[in-house]
């Protein structure tokens, strides 16, 4: 699986490592069951790793990360980007917000920055059994709409 990584650091010594992992053809057809006629569509999974879990990351890092993700999405006209919000502990400046809710809000803000652009859509995905659910999201263009339910079903099985 091809991957592109970018590191975003703050002045307090913490950073986020963001990776875009591109699903290979075997995964797209064997696991996701994407029809062959859509084999050229790039299915990209976004993962974010925080270097020091116990230290909050400055909000400017999230802004730079979002800007980078948007540029990457714009450059890939034939891509669907996906993200699943982890339920792992997350130390933030907002202790009253659950970790998955914090991550969800981050990607909600990312989508809102794109919502004014025609032909870019989002699909919300609930992953996992009752009581252990996480939220996910897929960003896509109108022409990829026939694939979104297939990709969402594959994410739900992760």
Helices and strands as residue ranges (DSSP letters): E 2-9, E 15-22, H 25-30, G 36-38, E 42-50, H 59-75, E 79-84, H 99-114, E 120-127, E 134-141, G 142-144, H 145-156
